[in-house]
Amino acid sequence: MSYAIAAAGTGGHVYPGLAIAEELERHGVAKRDVLFVGGDRLEAQVYPEAGFPFLALRLQGLRRSLAIDNLKLPFVVRTASRRARSEFESRGVKVVLGMGSYVTVPVGWAAHRMGIPLYLHEQNGAAGVANRIMSRWAQTTFVSFDGTKGVRHPETVGTPIRRNFLTSRSDLRHVALARYGLDLGTVVVGVFGGSLGAGVLNAAIGDLARHWDGPPISLLHLVGTRNVDAVDTAGARIPWIVVGYEDAMEYFYAASDLVVSRAGGVAVAEIAVTHTPSILVPGGFGGGHQASNAAAMERAGAAVHLAEEDISSLRTIVRTLVEDPGKRRKMAEAAISMARVDAAERIAATLVSAHG
């Protein structure tokens, strides 16, 4: 075994890791030679289904409040790191990549103790706790944005995106609309709260659907698997398509003329690479990283940055953009300037070179 990729938690960490692994394959690396390391969440399903070996560690993230569970953290990290070291030794791992979630700490520490070259990827404009800790031992920290704070030895490459997002929107448009049962004749507003959904955003969309008084639109609403049964579309004035989870997000963007989304690093990268006008509503979790991402997109002219405390103005902003296709075209053009389509390839090439 030659490579290990540590990624866990949400799709924002899991799918970029998969994109890099797929590029490693294009460099001639066999799937059996790419070990994914994570916990028991989304990664435990995605990576085995994609055909990659997977090591599940018992993990625990750092709670930002004063919680008794934080006292267990050193023991959990030490135990997970020992398990990773044992696996690396048996498989002959030569290069390790951490995608920035909490699994990066024990896996990165195992790599450091074994003298294995460690690389990181940070998808947000301000680094998370795991990457801040581990970057001191990393050869390089690949970052999505110029000026990313909190890491050493940064190299700006963008956020790794799978190649299926590079298909032309026009080539996918009719198939995408048919996939969701949407009408070609209306503006489609796509709503996405992340792989876990977003309660505040979902509630605001319900208000928009029941009180819409603008031009004809349709809502394509990804609510998160656990929120499907809680969404009540009764009383909606517009077509409102509710989807729990979409594992082929290129269709979601191809169907959407405007997207309302959280501002996680992967969501922002997907919006940019698909040239989709957007309203970004950052979540307050994760140390405010999403606000940095949304601000960067707004500065480029690619998005409207809407703070969560101002969510009551969402309907007005959506209507303004729906009524102004010229503005949406300019936002789409600006998104192109933020798109980096070769991040996964560049990271994979570096890892292969490091392996020698």
Summary of the structure (lengths in Angstrom):
residues: 356
radius of gyration: 20.4
end to end distance: 14.0
largest distance: 63.1
contacts: 1292
relative contact order: 0.13
helix: 50%
strand: 16%
